[in-house]
């Protein structure tokens, strides 16, 4: 029957698909951007911690500790590019600048992300990276006879 009183099912699926398409094309890319922001923050924190540690362990022996930490922090900030909201904390196991001192640097970045509808993702996330290394026993100004015990 093809009379005016008979309806077929053409177009009846369109209305039910609209919420799904909204989830797929609006909230999906927002969730991907949210995840990429966390990955980018982790990469920046890794770079800041690594470069700050490397600058500290390669400082010449006679460098004052405050100046060495300041120069190392500048190296760590330069590694992150424009992301200046990273907090960098330097921990030295012993304040004596002798050989085999472990230097640990922790870089922390706090992200303020907008909440996403229908997804239970926190709006504020903290990303932390820690890098640790021994002072270089063969750096400038260090006596050649000193080396780390095995």
N, CA, C and O atoms as CSV, one atom per row, in Angstrom:
chain,resi,resn,atom,element,x,y,z
A,1,UNK,N,N,0.840,-1.179,0.000
A,1,UNK,CA,C,0.000,0.000,0.000
A,1,UNK,C,C,0.880,1.236,0.000
A,1,UNK,O,O,1.823,1.357,0.782
A,2,UNK,N,N,0.562,2.101,-0.852
A,2,UNK,CA,C,1.321,3.341,-0.953
A,2,UNK,C,C,0.410,4.546,-0.896
A,2,UNK,O,O,0.664,5.556,-1.553
A,3,UNK,N,N,-0.619,4.447,-0.136
A,3,UNK,CA,C,-1.567,5.551,-0.032
A,3,UNK,C,C,-1.075,6.644,0.897
A,3,UNK,O,O,-0.033,6.478,1.532
A,4,UNK,N,N,-1.785,7.747,0.997
A,4,UNK,CA,C,-1.359,8.858,1.834
A,4,UNK,C,C,-1.464,8.540,3.325
A,4,UNK,O,O,-0.827,9.219,4.130
A,5,UNK,N,N,-2.244,7.533,3.720
A,5,UNK,CA,C,-2.375,7.187,5.132
A,5,UNK,C,C,-1.294,6.217,5.607
A,5,UNK,O,O,-1.167,5.981,6.809
A,6,UNK,N,N,-0.528,5.660,4.699
A,6,UNK,CA,C,0.502,4.679,5.050
A,6,UNK,C,C,1.865,5.370,5.170
A,6,UNK,O,O,2.273,6.131,4.293
A,7,UNK,N,N,2.565,5.081,6.293
A,7,UNK,CA,C,3.902,5.655,6.506
A,7,UNK,C,C,4.932,4.537,6.441
A,7,UNK,O,O,4.695,3.420,6.900
A,8,UNK,N,N,6.057,4.861,5.871
A,8,UNK,CA,C,7.149,3.883,5.905
A,8,UNK,C,C,8.192,4.379,6.903
A,8,UNK,O,O,8.031,5.447,7.494
A,9,UNK,N,N,9.235,3.625,7.086
A,9,UNK,CA,C,10.205,3.936,8.135
A,9,UNK,C,C,11.388,4.764,7.641
A,9,UNK,O,O,12.417,4.794,8.315
A,10,UNK,N,N,11.291,5.410,6.539
A,10,UNK,CA,C,12.396,6.224,6.041
A,10,UNK,C,C,12.573,7.468,6.918
A,10,UNK,O,O,11.608,8.187,7.178
A,11,UNK,N,N,13.809,7.723,7.373
A,11,UNK,CA,C,14.102,8.905,8.171
A,11,UNK,C,C,13.814,8.768,9.646
A,11,UNK,O,O,14.018,9.724,10.395
A,12,UNK,N,N,13.352,7.629,10.091
A,12,UNK,CA,C,13.037,7.498,11.509
A,12,UNK,C,C,14.279,7.309,12.372
A,12,UNK,O,O,14.202,7.478,13.589
A,13,UNK,N,N,15.407,6.969,11.789
A,13,UNK,CA,C,16.634,6.751,12.540
A,13,UNK,C,C,17.370,8.060,12.784
A,13,UNK,O,O,18.172,8.129,13.715
A,14,UNK,N,N,17.144,9.064,12.019
A,14,UNK,CA,C,17.882,10.322,12.100
A,14,UNK,C,C,17.806,10.998,13.444
A,14,UNK,O,O,18.823,11.492,13.930
A,15,UNK,N,N,16.660,11.043,14.060
A,15,UNK,CA,C,16.523,11.744,15.325
A,15,UNK,C,C,17.257,11.025,16.453
A,15,UNK,O,O,17.812,11.694,17.325
A,16,UNK,N,N,17.285,9.708,16.474
A,16,UNK,CA,C,17.966,8.965,17.521
A,16,UNK,C,C,19.491,9.055,17.393
A,16,UNK,O,O,20.203,8.854,18.377
A,17,UNK,N,N,19.987,9.349,16.221
A,17,UNK,CA,C,21.422,9.406,15.985
A,17,UNK,C,C,22.005,10.756,16.399
A,17,UNK,O,O,23.210,10.847,16.633
A,18,UNK,N,N,21.199,11.793,16.495
A,18,UNK,CA,C,21.704,13.124,16.820
A,18,UNK,C,C,22.452,13.190,18.153
A,18,UNK,O,O,23.523,13.795,18.191
A,19,UNK,N,N,21.955,12.609,19.246
A,19,UNK,CA,C,22.752,12.642,20.487
A,19,UNK,C,C,24.083,11.897,20.352
A,19,UNK,O,O,25.099,12.330,20.895
A,20,UNK,N,N,24.072,10.794,19.638
A,20,UNK,CA,C,25.308,10.047,19.437
A,20,UNK,C,C,26.320,10.858,18.630
A,20,UNK,O,O,27.508,10.874,18.953
A,21,UNK,N,N,25.851,11.525,17.588
A,21,UNK,CA,C,26.750,12.346,16.780
A,21,UNK,C,C,27.292,13.530,17.583
A,21,UNK,O,O,28.441,13.935,17.404
A,22,UNK,N,N,26.465,14.077,18.462
A,22,UNK,CA,C,26.932,15.156,19.324
A,22,UNK,C,C,28.047,14.657,20.238
A,22,UNK,O,O,29.067,15.329,20.397
A,23,UNK,N,N,27.860,13.495,20.833
A,23,UNK,CA,C,28.908,12.922,21.667
A,23,UNK,C,C,30.179,12.644,20.868
A,23,UNK,O,O,31.290,12.892,21.335
A,24,UNK,N,N,29.997,12.138,19.682
A,24,UNK,CA,C,31.133,11.735,18.872
A,24,UNK,C,C,31.937,12.929,18.362
A,24,UNK,O,O,33.165,12.926,18.452
A,25,UNK,N,N,31.270,13.939,17.834
A,25,UNK,CA,C,31.972,15.030,17.156
A,25,UNK,C,C,32.216,16.263,18.014
A,25,UNK,O,O,32.971,17.141,17.595
A,26,UNK,N,N,31.626,16.369,19.173
A,26,UNK,CA,C,31.862,17.519,20.037
A,26,UNK,C,C,32.660,17.104,21.266
A,26,UNK,O,O,33.712,17.678,21.544
A,27,UNK,N,N,32.176,16.125,21.996
A,27,UNK,CA,C,32.824,15.743,23.240
A,27,UNK,C,C,34.059,14.878,22.976
A,27,UNK,O,O,35.013,14.924,23.753
A,28,UNK,N,N,34.059,14.102,21.911
A,28,UNK,CA,C,35.222,13.278,21.573
A,28,UNK,C,C,36.485,14.097,21.341
A,28,UNK,O,O,37.506,13.815,21.969
A,29,UNK,N,N,36.459,15.098,20.464
A,29,UNK,CA,C,37.662,15.921,20.286
A,29,UNK,C,C,38.064,16.682,21.550
A,29,UNK,O,O,39.253,16.880,21.800
A,30,UNK,N,N,37.084,17.109,22.347
A,30,UNK,CA,C,37.420,17.785,23.600
A,30,UNK,C,C,38.146,16.828,24.557
A,30,UNK,O,O,39.081,17.227,25.252
A,31,UNK,N,N,37.715,15.586,24.586
A,31,UNK,CA,C,38.394,14.595,25.431
A,31,UNK,C,C,39.811,14.321,24.919
A,31,UNK,O,O,40.731,14.140,25.716
A,32,UNK,N,N,39.990,14.291,23.602
A,32,UNK,CA,C,41.328,14.108,23.041
A,32,UNK,C,C,42.236,15.286,23.386
A,32,UNK,O,O,43.404,15.085,23.720
A,33,UNK,N,N,41.718,16.505,23.311
A,33,UNK,CA,C,42.499,17.680,23.670
A,33,UNK,C,C,42.852,17.680,25.160
A,33,UNK,O,O,43.944,18.093,25.552
A,34,UNK,N,N,41.930,17.220,25.964
A,34,UNK,CA,C,42.164,17.104,27.410
A,34,UNK,C,C,43.316,16.136,27.676
A,34,UNK,O,O,44.215,16.427,28.465
A,35,UNK,N,N,43.277,15.001,27.021
A,35,UNK,CA,C,44.345,14.010,27.187
A,35,UNK,C,C,45.679,14.511,26.661
A,35,UNK,O,O,46.718,14.259,27.270
A,36,UNK,N,N,45.662,15.216,25.537
A,36,UNK,CA,C,46.908,15.721,24.969
A,36,UNK,C,C,47.515,16.799,25.872
A,36,UNK,O,O,48.739,16.901,25.961
A,37,UNK,N,N,46.695,17.597,26.536
A,37,UNK,CA,C,47.218,18.612,27.459
A,37,UNK,C,C,47.969,17.948,28.611
A,37,UNK,O,O,48.995,18.463,29.056
A,38,UNK,N,N,47.471,16.815,29.096
A,38,UNK,CA,C,48.149,16.096,30.172
A,38,UNK,C,C,49.467,15.508,29.666
A,38,UNK,O,O,50.478,15.571,30.366
A,39,UNK,N,N,49.469,14.946,28.474
A,39,UNK,CA,C,50.697,14.386,27.896
A,39,UNK,C,C,51.729,15.486,27.676
A,39,UNK,O,O,52.908,15.297,27.975
A,40,UNK,N,N,51.298,16.629,27.159
A,40,UNK,CA,C,52.199,17.746,26.914
A,40,UNK,C,C,52.796,18.264,28.223
A,40,UNK,O,O,53.981,18.595,28.279
A,41,UNK,N,N,51.987,18.334,29.264
A,41,UNK,CA,C,52.483,18.780,30.565
A,41,UNK,C,C,53.503,17.796,31.133
A,41,UNK,O,O,54.493,18.209,31.737
A,42,UNK,N,N,53.268,16.507,30.945
A,42,UNK,CA,C,54.204,15.490,31.434
A,42,UNK,C,C,55.534,15.579,30.679
A,42,UNK,O,O,56.597,15.456,31.288
A,43,UNK,N,N,55.485,15.788,29.372
A,43,UNK,CA,C,56.711,15.936,28.593
A,43,UNK,C,C,57.488,17.174,29.018
A,43,UNK,O,O,58.715,17.136,29.106
A,44,UNK,N,N,56.784,18.270,29.283
A,44,UNK,CA,C,57.449,19.500,29.725
A,44,UNK,C,C,58.063,19.318,31.105
A,44,UNK,O,O,59.173,19.791,31.352
A,45,UNK,N,N,57.364,18.643,32.006
A,45,UNK,CA,C,57.910,18.400,33.347
A,45,UNK,C,C,59.123,17.478,33.275
A,45,UNK,O,O,60.097,17.687,33.999
A,46,UNK,N,N,59.081,16.464,32.416
A,46,UNK,CA,C,60.240,15.581,32.225
A,46,UNK,C,C,61.452,16.369,31.731
A,46,UNK,O,O,62.558,16.198,32.244
A,47,UNK,N,N,61.246,17.224,30.743
A,47,UNK,CA,C,62.345,18.007,30.182
A,47,UNK,C,C,62.919,18.960,31.222
A,47,UNK,O,O,64.137,19.107,31.322
A,48,UNK,N,N,62.059,19.604,31.990
A,48,UNK,CA,C,62.534,20.550,33.005
A,48,UNK,C,C,63.347,19.835,34.079
A,48,UNK,O,O,64.413,20.316,34.465
A,49,UNK,N,N,62.865,18.699,34.564
A,49,UNK,CA,C,63.591,17.962,35.599
A,49,UNK,C,C,64.916,17.430,35.068
A,49,UNK,O,O,65.936,17.520,35.751
A,50,UNK,N,N,64.912,16.884,33.870
A,50,UNK,CA,C,66.135,16.309,33.300
A,50,UNK,C,C,67.192,17.391,33.046
A,50,UNK,O,O,68.356,17.210,33.406
A,51,UNK,N,N,66.800,18.508,32.430
A,51,UNK,CA,C,67.771,19.540,32.096
A,51,UNK,C,C,68.289,20.250,33.336
A,51,UNK,O,O,69.459,20.630,33.379
A,52,UNK,N,N,67.450,20.438,34.340
A,52,UNK,CA,C,67.910,21.044,35.585
A,52,UNK,C,C,68.926,20.130,36.269
A,52,UNK,O,O,69.948,20.605,36.764
A,53,UNK,N,N,68.658,18.839,36.301
A,53,UNK,CA,C,69.592,17.890,36.910
A,53,UNK,C,C,70.901,17.848,36.156
A,53,UNK,O,O,71.968,17.869,36.769
A,54,UNK,N,N,70.840,17.788,34.826
A,54,UNK,CA,C,72.061,17.726,34.034
A,54,UNK,C,C,72.911,18.974,34.224
A,54,UNK,O,O,74.137,18.886,34.287
A,55,UNK,N,N,72.271,20.132,34.315
A,55,UNK,CA,C,73.035,21.367,34.521
A,55,UNK,C,C,73.683,21.376,35.900
A,55,UNK,O,O,74.796,21.878,36.056
A,56,UNK,N,N,72.999,20.829,36.901
A,56,UNK,CA,C,73.565,20.802,38.256
A,56,UNK,C,C,74.752,19.853,38.370
A,56,UNK,O,O,75.761,20.198,38.985
A,57,UNK,N,N,74.646,18.672,37.791
A,57,UNK,CA,C,75.724,17.689,37.970
A,57,UNK,C,C,76.956,18.029,37.144
A,57,UNK,O,O,78.025,17.481,37.409
A,58,UNK,N,N,76.852,18.901,36.165
A,58,UNK,CA,C,77.997,19.257,35.340
A,58,UNK,C,C,78.596,20.610,35.697
A,58,UNK,O,O,79.486,21.085,34.991
A,59,UNK,N,N,78.133,21.246,36.775
A,59,UNK,CA,C,78.683,22.532,37.215
A,59,UNK,C,C,80.125,22.347,37.676
A,59,UNK,O,O,80.467,21.306,38.237
A,60,UNK,N,N,80.976,23.356,37.443
A,60,UNK,CA,C,82.342,23.279,37.973
A,60,UNK,C,C,82.336,23.219,39.497
A,60,UNK,O,O,81.372,23.645,40.134
A,61,UNK,N,N,83.398,22.698,40.075
A,61,UNK,CA,C,83.457,22.444,41.513
A,61,UNK,C,C,83.339,23.720,42.326
A,61,UNK,O,O,82.674,23.706,43.362
A,62,UNK,N,N,83.950,24.823,41.911
A,62,UNK,CA,C,83.968,26.033,42.716
A,62,UNK,C,C,82.708,26.877,42.639
A,62,UNK,O,O,82.656,27.940,43.256
A,63,UNK,N,N,81.711,26.454,41.919
A,63,UNK,CA,C,80.492,27.253,41.767
A,63,UNK,C,C,79.712,27.271,43.079
A,63,UNK,O,O,79.467,26.217,43.666
A,64,UNK,N,N,79.314,28.476,43.550
A,64,UNK,CA,C,78.502,28.528,44.772
A,64,UNK,C,C,77.167,27.811,44.562
A,64,UNK,O,O,76.607,27.864,43.468
A,65,UNK,N,N,76.650,27.140,45.597
A,65,UNK,CA,C,75.423,26.348,45.433
A,65,UNK,C,C,74.224,27.167,44.957
A,65,UNK,O,O,73.453,26.698,44.119
A,66,UNK,N,N,74.056,28.384,45.479
A,66,UNK,CA,C,72.916,29.196,45.060
A,66,UNK,C,C,73.006,29.562,43.580
A,66,UNK,O,O,72.012,29.517,42.855
A,67,UNK,N,N,74.212,29.924,43.145
A,67,UNK,CA,C,74.395,30.273,41.734
A,67,UNK,C,C,74.216,29.042,40.849
A,67,UNK,O,O,73.634,29.139,39.769
A,68,UNK,N,N,74.708,27.892,41.294
A,68,UNK,CA,C,74.559,26.664,40.514
A,68,UNK,C,C,73.085,26.301,40.356
A,68,UNK,O,O,72.651,25.919,39.270
A,69,UNK,N,N,72.318,26.420,41.436
A,69,UNK,CA,C,70.886,26.094,41.352
A,69,UNK,C,C,70.169,27.096,40.454
A,69,UNK,O,O,69.288,26.711,39.684
A,70,UNK,N,N,70.532,28.375,40.541
A,70,UNK,CA,C,69.896,29.391,39.698
A,70,UNK,C,C,70.174,29.118,38.220
A,70,UNK,O,O,69.261,29.181,37.398
A,71,UNK,N,N,71.421,28.818,37.880
A,71,UNK,CA,C,71.771,28.524,36.482
A,71,UNK,C,C,71.071,27.253,36.018
A,71,UNK,O,O,70.593,27.187,34.885
A,72,UNK,N,N,71.006,26.240,36.887
A,72,UNK,CA,C,70.338,24.991,36.524
A,72,UNK,C,C,68.852,25.220,36.292
A,72,UNK,O,O,68.273,24.644,35.371
A,73,UNK,N,N,68.228,26.060,37.123
A,73,UNK,CA,C,66.803,26.356,36.916
A,73,UNK,C,C,66.572,27.085,35.606
A,73,UNK,O,O,65.556,26.861,34.948
A,74,UNK,N,N,67.502,27.959,35.212
A,74,UNK,CA,C,67.377,28.617,33.903
A,74,UNK,C,C,67.451,27.603,32.772
A,74,UNK,O,O,66.726,27.722,31.784
A,75,UNK,N,N,68.322,26.609,32.906
A,75,UNK,CA,C,68.398,25.540,31.901
A,75,UNK,C,C,67.090,24.745,31.856
A,75,UNK,O,O,66.596,24.411,30.779
A,76,UNK,N,N,66.540,24.449,33.023
A,76,UNK,CA,C,65.279,23.706,33.078
A,76,UNK,C,C,64.128,24.492,32.471
A,76,UNK,O,O,63.289,23.927,31.770
A,77,UNK,N,N,64.084,25.801,32.739
A,77,UNK,CA,C,63.027,26.643,32.158
A,77,UNK,C,C,63.184,26.746,30.641
A,77,UNK,O,O,62.193,26.757,29.912
A,78,UNK,N,N,64.427,26.820,30.169
A,78,UNK,CA,C,64.653,26.910,28.726
A,78,UNK,C,C,64.203,25.634,28.017
A,78,UNK,O,O,63.794,25.682,26.858
A,79,UNK,N,N,64.276,24.504,28.699
A,79,UNK,CA,C,63.872,23.232,28.084
A,79,UNK,C,C,62.368,23.132,27.908
A,79,UNK,O,O,61.897,22.356,27.077
A,80,UNK,N,N,61.602,23.907,28.677
A,80,UNK,CA,C,60.149,23.802,28.597
A,80,UNK,C,C,59.538,24.776,27.611
A,80,UNK,O,O,58.333,24.707,27.369
A,81,UNK,N,N,60.305,25.671,27.036
A,81,UNK,CA,C,59.741,26.620,26.084
A,81,UNK,C,C,58.965,27.710,26.786
A,81,UNK,O,O,59.497,28.386,27.666
A,82,UNK,N,N,57.715,27.887,26.407
A,82,UNK,CA,C,56.896,28.966,26.956
A,82,UNK,C,C,56.123,28.564,28.199
A,82,UNK,O,O,55.358,29.376,28.719
A,83,UNK,N,N,56.284,27.375,28.686
A,83,UNK,CA,C,55.486,26.902,29.814
A,83,UNK,C,C,56.189,27.262,31.117
A,83,UNK,O,O,56.933,26.454,31.671
A,84,UNK,N,N,55.950,28.478,31.602
A,84,UNK,CA,C,56.641,28.983,32.780
A,84,UNK,C,C,55.907,28.672,34.077
A,84,UNK,O,O,56.325,29.131,35.140
A,85,UNK,N,N,54.840,27.917,34.018
A,85,UNK,CA,C,54.082,27.618,35.230
A,85,UNK,C,C,54.501,26.292,35.864
A,85,UNK,O,O,53.719,25.672,36.585
A,86,UNK,N,N,55.721,25.863,35.598
A,86,UNK,CA,C,56.226,24.620,36.171
A,86,UNK,C,C,57.037,24.957,37.417
A,86,UNK,O,O,57.957,25.773,37.366
A,87,UNK,N,N,56.693,24.329,38.527
A,87,UNK,CA,C,57.431,24.514,39.774
A,87,UNK,C,C,58.535,23.466,39.829
A,87,UNK,O,O,58.267,22.271,39.704
A,88,UNK,N,N,59.779,23.910,40.017
A,88,UNK,CA,C,60.923,23.010,40.038
A,88,UNK,C,C,61.517,23.025,41.437
A,88,UNK,O,O,61.812,24.087,41.985
A,89,UNK,N,N,61.688,21.841,42.008
A,89,UNK,CA,C,62.256,21.694,43.351
A,89,UNK,C,C,63.536,20.877,43.249
A,89,UNK,O,O,63.547,19.804,42.645
A,90,UNK,N,N,64.611,21.383,43.839
A,90,UNK,CA,C,65.912,20.723,43.800
A,90,UNK,C,C,66.213,20.164,45.179
A,90,UNK,O,O,66.118,20.878,46.178
A,91,UNK,N,N,66.578,18.884,45.238
A,91,UNK,CA,C,66.940,18.230,46.497
A,91,UNK,C,C,68.326,17.609,46.321
A,91,UNK,O,O,68.549,16.810,45.412
A,92,UNK,N,N,69.249,17.988,47.200
A,92,UNK,CA,C,70.597,17.409,47.203
A,92,UNK,C,C,70.711,16.592,48.476
A,92,UNK,O,O,70.360,17.070,49.554
A,93,UNK,N,N,71.201,15.359,48.361
A,93,UNK,CA,C,71.238,14.477,49.525
A,93,UNK,C,C,72.208,14.980,50.592
A,93,UNK,O,O,71.923,14.860,51.784
A,94,UNK,N,N,73.343,15.537,50.187
A,94,UNK,CA,C,74.282,16.149,51.132
A,94,UNK,C,C,74.644,17.527,50.582
A,94,UNK,O,O,74.847,17.664,49.376
A,95,UNK,N,N,74.730,18.550,51.434
A,95,UNK,CA,C,75.079,19.868,50.922
A,95,UNK,C,C,76.544,19.991,50.522
A,95,UNK,O,O,76.911,20.958,49.853
A,96,UNK,N,N,77.390,19.042,50.910
A,96,UNK,CA,C,78.807,19.073,50.565
A,96,UNK,C,C,78.974,18.773,49.081
A,96,UNK,O,O,78.534,17.719,48.621
A,97,UNK,N,N,79.603,19.677,48.311
A,97,UNK,CA,C,79.738,19.436,46.866
A,97,UNK,C,C,80.892,18.506,46.540
A,97,UNK,O,O,81.775,18.872,45.764
A,98,UNK,N,N,80.905,17.328,47.105
A,98,UNK,CA,C,81.951,16.351,46.806
A,98,UNK,C,C,81.421,15.375,45.753
A,98,UNK,O,O,80.320,15.543,45.227
A,99,UNK,N,N,82.204,14.380,45.466
A,99,UNK,CA,C,81.771,13.416,44.462
A,99,UNK,C,C,80.693,12.514,45.013
A,99,UNK,O,O,80.527,12.399,46.227
A,100,UNK,N,N,79.984,11.894,44.151
A,100,UNK,CA,C,78.972,10.885,44.454
A,100,UNK,C,C,77.808,11.430,45.278
A,100,UNK,O,O,77.202,10.694,46.058
A,101,UNK,N,N,77.498,12.688,45.115
A,101,UNK,CA,C,76.324,13.269,45.756
A,101,UNK,C,C,75.159,13.100,44.788
A,101,UNK,O,O,75.269,13.435,43.609
A,102,UNK,N,N,74.058,12.585,45.286
A,102,UNK,CA,C,72.882,12.389,44.443
A,102,UNK,C,C,72.055,13.665,44.431
A,102,UNK,O,O,71.703,14.207,45.479
A,103,UNK,N,N,71.753,14.129,43.235
A,103,UNK,CA,C,70.924,15.312,43.045
A,103,UNK,C,C,69.584,14.836,42.488
A,103,UNK,O,O,69.538,14.132,41.480
A,104,UNK,N,N,68.514,15.220,43.141
A,104,UNK,CA,C,67.170,14.856,42.696
A,104,UNK,C,C,66.386,16.128,42.425
A,104,UNK,O,O,66.326,17.025,43.265
A,105,UNK,N,N,65.793,16.195,41.253
A,105,UNK,CA,C,64.999,17.356,40.866
A,105,UNK,C,C,63.579,16.879,40.568
A,105,UNK,O,O,63.372,15.916,39.829
A,106,UNK,N,N,62.616,17.570,41.155
A,106,UNK,CA,C,61.209,17.275,40.910
A,106,UNK,C,C,60.562,18.485,40.247
A,106,UNK,O,O,60.603,19.588,40.792
A,107,UNK,N,N,59.976,18.288,39.096
A,107,UNK,CA,C,59.264,19.347,38.387
A,107,UNK,C,C,57.773,19.030,38.446
A,107,UNK,O,O,57.359,17.911,38.146
A,108,UNK,N,N,56.975,20.013,38.830
A,108,UNK,CA,C,55.537,19.828,38.982
A,108,UNK,C,C,54.812,20.875,38.175
A,108,UNK,O,O,55.173,22.051,38.198
A,109,UNK,N,N,53.802,20.454,37.471
A,109,UNK,CA,C,52.964,21.388,36.719
A,109,UNK,C,C,51.511,21.101,37.057
A,109,UNK,O,O,51.074,19.950,37.027
A,110,UNK,N,N,50.769,22.147,37.378
A,110,UNK,CA,C,49.349,22.019,37.680
A,110,UNK,C,C,48.557,22.517,36.484
A,110,UNK,O,O,48.750,23.641,36.020
A,111,UNK,N,N,47.671,21.676,35.994
A,111,UNK,CA,C,46.838,22.014,34.838
A,111,UNK,C,C,45.449,22.413,35.287
A,111,UNK,O,O,44.850,21.761,36.142
A,112,UNK,N,N,44.949,23.470,34.716
A,112,UNK,CA,C,43.557,23.876,34.917
A,112,UNK,C,C,42.816,23.584,33.615
A,112,UNK,O,O,42.934,24.331,32.644
A,113,UNK,N,N,42.065,22.511,33.603
A,113,UNK,CA,C,41.359,22.100,32.388
A,113,UNK,C,C,39.858,22.255,32.592
A,113,UNK,O,O,39.354,22.034,33.693
A,114,UNK,N,N,39.149,22.630,31.547
A,114,UNK,CA,C,37.691,22.758,31.694
A,114,UNK,C,C,37.049,21.384,31.870
A,114,UNK,O,O,37.503,20.408,31.271
A,115,UNK,N,N,36.007,21.299,32.679
A,115,UNK,CA,C,35.329,20.004,32.835
A,115,UNK,C,C,34.595,19.633,31.554
A,115,UNK,O,O,34.086,20.497,30.842
A,116,UNK,N,N,34.550,18.353,31.278
A,116,UNK,CA,C,33.881,17.867,30.073
A,116,UNK,C,C,32.534,17.269,30.445
A,116,UNK,O,O,32.431,16.531,31.425
A,117,UNK,N,N,31.504,17.581,29.674
A,117,UNK,CA,C,30.195,16.992,29.973
A,117,UNK,C,C,30.196,15.481,29.741
A,117,UNK,O,O,30.828,14.984,28.809
A,118,UNK,N,N,29.502,14.785,30.577
A,118,UNK,CA,C,29.315,13.327,30.512
A,118,UNK,C,C,30.577,12.528,30.838
A,118,UNK,O,O,30.527,11.298,30.868
A,119,UNK,N,N,31.697,13.192,31.082
A,119,UNK,CA,C,32.929,12.497,31.434
A,119,UNK,C,C,33.365,12.983,32.805
A,119,UNK,O,O,33.353,14.184,33.074
A,120,UNK,N,N,33.743,12.070,33.657
A,120,UNK,CA,C,34.118,12.414,35.019
A,120,UNK,C,C,35.630,12.620,35.093
A,120,UNK,O,O,36.331,11.867,35.768
A,121,UNK,N,N,36.132,13.647,34.394
A,121,UNK,CA,C,37.546,13.974,34.423
A,121,UNK,C,C,37.747,15.182,35.330
A,121,UNK,O,O,36.972,16.136,35.257
A,122,UNK,N,N,38.762,15.163,36.176
A,122,UNK,CA,C,38.962,16.311,37.067
A,122,UNK,C,C,39.409,17.537,36.281
A,122,UNK,O,O,40.131,17.422,35.290
A,123,UNK,N,N,38.976,18.705,36.729
A,123,UNK,CA,C,39.351,19.948,36.062
A,123,UNK,C,C,40.760,20.385,36.395
A,123,UNK,O,O,41.407,21.045,35.583
A,124,UNK,N,N,41.251,20.030,37.576
A,124,UNK,CA,C,42.608,20.388,37.987
A,124,UNK,C,C,43.414,19.111,38.134
A,124,UNK,O,O,43.049,18.214,38.893
A,125,UNK,N,N,44.514,19.043,37.398
A,125,UNK,CA,C,45.371,17.866,37.464
A,125,UNK,C,C,46.802,18.307,37.712
A,125,UNK,O,O,47.256,19.310,37.161
A,126,UNK,N,N,47.514,17.547,38.549
A,126,UNK,CA,C,48.912,17.821,38.830
A,126,UNK,C,C,49.768,16.755,38.165
A,126,UNK,O,O,49.555,15.557,38.350
A,127,UNK,N,N,50.738,17.213,37.389
A,127,UNK,CA,C,51.651,16.318,36.702
A,127,UNK,C,C,53.028,16.522,37.324
A,127,UNK,O,O,53.500,17.653,37.432
A,128,UNK,N,N,53.668,15.436,37.729
A,128,UNK,CA,C,54.949,15.516,38.431
A,128,UNK,C,C,55.952,14.593,37.754
A,128,UNK,O,O,55.619,13.486,37.330
A,129,UNK,N,N,57.191,15.075,37.663
A,129,UNK,CA,C,58.268,14.277,37.105
A,129,UNK,C,C,59.495,14.439,37.985
A,129,UNK,O,O,59.824,15.551,38.398
A,130,UNK,N,N,60.178,13.327,38.276
A,130,UNK,CA,C,61.372,13.339,39.120
A,130,UNK,C,C,62.528,12.740,38.342
A,130,UNK,O,O,62.384,11.713,37.680
A,131,UNK,N,N,63.667,13.391,38.432
A,131,UNK,CA,C,64.878,12.917,37.771
A,131,UNK,C,C,66.012,12.979,38.781
A,131,UNK,O,O,66.142,13.969,39.501
A,132,UNK,N,N,66.825,11.951,38.845
A,132,UNK,CA,C,67.896,11.860,39.834
A,132,UNK,C,C,69.178,11.422,39.147
A,132,UNK,O,O,69.167,10.592,38.238
A,133,UNK,N,N,70.299,12.008,39.609
A,133,UNK,CA,C,71.582,11.674,39.005
A,133,UNK,C,C,72.701,11.979,39.999
A,133,UNK,O,O,72.551,12.826,40.879
A,134,UNK,N,N,73.833,11.269,39.845
A,134,UNK,CA,C,75.009,11.536,40.671
A,134,UNK,C,C,75.815,12.677,40.066
A,134,UNK,O,O,75.841,12.864,38.850
A,135,UNK,N,N,76.485,13.453,40.958
A,135,UNK,CA,C,77.384,14.491,40.464
A,135,UNK,C,C,78.476,13.854,39.621
A,135,UNK,O,O,78.965,12.770,39.940
A,136,UNK,N,N,78.850,14.520,38.561
A,136,UNK,CA,C,79.861,14.013,37.649
A,136,UNK,C,C,81.231,14.046,38.327
A,136,UNK,O,O,81.715,15.133,38.643
A,137,UNK,N,N,81.877,12.895,38.562
A,137,UNK,CA,C,83.175,12.906,39.245
A,137,UNK,C,C,84.300,13.455,38.366
A,137,UNK,O,O,85.388,13.723,38.876
A,138,UNK,N,N,84.074,13.627,37.079
A,138,UNK,CA,C,85.109,14.107,36.161
A,138,UNK,C,C,84.795,15.501,35.629
A,138,UNK,O,O,85.289,15.883,34.568
A,139,UNK,N,N,83.973,16.269,36.360
A,139,UNK,CA,C,83.647,17.614,35.907
A,139,UNK,C,C,84.831,18.545,36.144
A,139,UNK,O,O,85.815,18.163,36.778
A,140,UNK,N,N,84.728,19.782,35.623
A,140,UNK,CA,C,85.821,20.755,35.725
A,140,UNK,C,C,86.154,21.078,37.172
A,140,UNK,O,O,85.259,21.325,37.979
A,141,UNK,N,N,87.436,21.076,37.500
A,141,UNK,CA,C,87.888,21.447,38.830
A,141,UNK,C,C,87.936,20.302,39.827
A,141,UNK,O,O,88.407,20.484,40.949
A,142,UNK,N,N,87.468,19.149,39.446
A,142,UNK,CA,C,87.455,17.993,40.349
A,142,UNK,C,C,88.794,17.275,40.249
A,142,UNK,O,O,89.278,17.047,39.140
A,143,UNK,N,N,89.413,16.908,41.382
A,143,UNK,CA,C,90.666,16.129,41.303
A,143,UNK,C,C,90.423,14.807,40.576
A,143,UNK,O,O,89.386,14.175,40.776
A,144,UNK,N,N,91.350,14.392,39.750
A,144,UNK,CA,C,91.198,13.186,38.944
A,144,UNK,C,C,91.197,11.901,39.766
A,144,UNK,O,O,90.700,10.877,39.297
A,145,UNK,N,N,91.737,11.931,40.967
A,145,UNK,CA,C,91.804,10.710,41.759
A,145,UNK,C,C,90.467,10.376,42.412
A,145,UNK,O,O,90.284,9.255,42.885
A,146,UNK,N,N,89.527,11.321,42.449
A,146,UNK,CA,C,88.264,11.055,43.123
A,146,UNK,C,C,87.284,10.434,42.126
A,146,UNK,O,O,87.100,10.929,41.014
A,147,UNK,N,N,86.695,9.396,42.536
A,147,UNK,CA,C,85.672,8.724,41.725
A,147,UNK,C,C,84.684,8.081,42.674
A,147,UNK,O,O,84.976,7.866,43.850
A,148,UNK,N,N,83.541,7.786,42.160
A,148,UNK,CA,C,82.511,7.168,42.989
A,148,UNK,C,C,82.885,5.722,43.292
A,148,UNK,O,O,83.373,5.009,42.415
A,149,UNK,N,N,82.661,5.290,44.520
A,149,UNK,CA,C,82.916,3.879,44.810
A,149,UNK,C,C,81.906,3.008,44.097
A,149,UNK,O,O,80.750,3.391,43.920
A,150,UNK,N,N,82.342,1.856,43.697
A,150,UNK,CA,C,81.490,0.961,42.924
A,150,UNK,C,C,80.446,0.302,43.779
A,150,UNK,O,O,79.645,-0.486,43.276
